[in-house]
Amino acid sequence: MIYSRKGAYCALIGASLLLSTSAMAGEITVWCWDPNFNGAIMQEAGARYAARHPETTIKVVDFAKGDVEQKLQTALASGTTQALPDIVLIEDYGAQKYLQSFPGAFAALSDKVDHAAFAPYKVKLMTVDGTVYGMPFDTGVAGMFYRKDYLEAAGFKPSDMENITWDRYVEIGKAVVEKTGKKMVAIDPNGADLIRIMMQSQGKWYVDDQDNLTITDNPALRASLEVEGKLINAGVVKTLSGWTEWAGSIGSGDVATVMSGVWITGTIKAQADQFGKWGVAPIPSFSADGKGHASNLGGSSWYVLDASAEKDEAIDFLNEIYGKDVDFYQKILTERGAVGSLLAARTGDAYSTADDFFGGEKVWQRFATWLAEVPPVNYGAFTTEIDTAVMAHLPDVLKGEPLDDVLKSIEAQAQGQIQ
């Protein structure tokens, strides 16, 4: 599972539950999930555009994330494109599956949008055969949040958490457990979040750029499995199940660090009793050369349906607001904690503001810096299916089975799941 904002159910924005087969002239319909994040941000974007283009209305329809995916999949598979919106939000990990499975379903934006203005890794995720199909939105640029009070009690300063290796992270974790009784990090053994963070930091994924499965010959996956095995076997991990327990470990103060995407900042800052106790550092790397400290977890982007009667206006809307409006990105960062992937937005005042919750640290600026360093990878069309195979064999790693054998088992299961 991905530890991000899950698509909570809410009342549909607007007075009606009807999804008309043809939008009113000048009305752009958008499907998304999470009314407090994606929905609210799209409402702000729509209001900005409508103020400049009063003839246009942006209608935002919020579903649960799973419902968006199911409705989109069903409509595209059946060819009933008249039931689709003009714009839809798609999670980055699933983008290639839609783009490859339904060629021609989404509008090509290569000649409409200056994609060079965005974080390169985001653009790669929405590219097929050299054509870019999406408007990059929020990023899941990763960081290591840590409890300064726990680390200090174990004998470590904030500087000791900067640019460390995974081996050093394990060593620090052992000291934290010994001195404080707190675990270093919480991990769901059934979720591949940490594996994903570690792999992308090395510039690799489960597939190569040609979508060929690469498991047994994947040094990044091997190294990531080794580290997760070391962490669990070292006794520094709090194992739990599901989002509720994982997020709960932050509020309860059970863990000294949180390894996640920037979107978890809001959850951490919601703990009023922990004010001033948190710091942020780059994620650990696999080498001591100062490289490999940037990665990503989660994120989504906007796609225009090619059959949309409002296609040109929908593209213009996304391009004007999400593609160029730097002030818009400042506002959604301040109000929603959304770190966009438009690189120009990083120079705004909102990103350089010191955060008192983090002891005056310029947290957003740090994430903005790491954003430009995230290695581009090809997520392919089957990330979730391969995740399942990887996590099914994590217990074999913990039992000390040879990694060559574990990787062969993962590859065999993955091949069966993606056929």
Summary of the structure (lengths in Angstrom):
residues: 419
radius of gyration: 21.5
end to end distance: 21.5
largest distance: 65.7
contacts: 1400
relative contact order: 0.17
helix: 47%
strand: 18%
